[in-house]
Amino acid sequence: MVLKRDGRREEFSKDKLASGLKKACQKRPISPKTIEDVVERIVNEVTDKYEREVPAEVIGKLVMEGLRQMDDVAYVRFASVYRRFQEATDFVHEVKKLEGKA
């Protein structure tokens, strides 16, 4: 089970995880195999460390780590949704972090 930010519980879905990664990587030069490998790594890490419930925040951070290693644009796309960016300055700050300037 996944423990959501608002306290709800939801069944863990490997398909939902893969879908989120695919959306972030859309129109980027990332192979389906690379995405599949990240999904498998996240699933393995979650199942190894959590028996019953995993906080959604843990999954989000693992996705962000995987995307950051794969593609900066995909990373910022996902981060914008995950961190609920409200303004353009949020994007600028995240890009500067990627560049090592923040």
Secondary structure, DSSP 8 states (H G I E B T S, - for coil): -EE-TTS-EE---HHHHHHHHHHHHTTSS--HHHHHHHHHHHHHHHHHH-SS-EEHHHHHHHHHHHHHHH-HHHHHHHHHHHTT--SHHHHHHHHHHHTT--
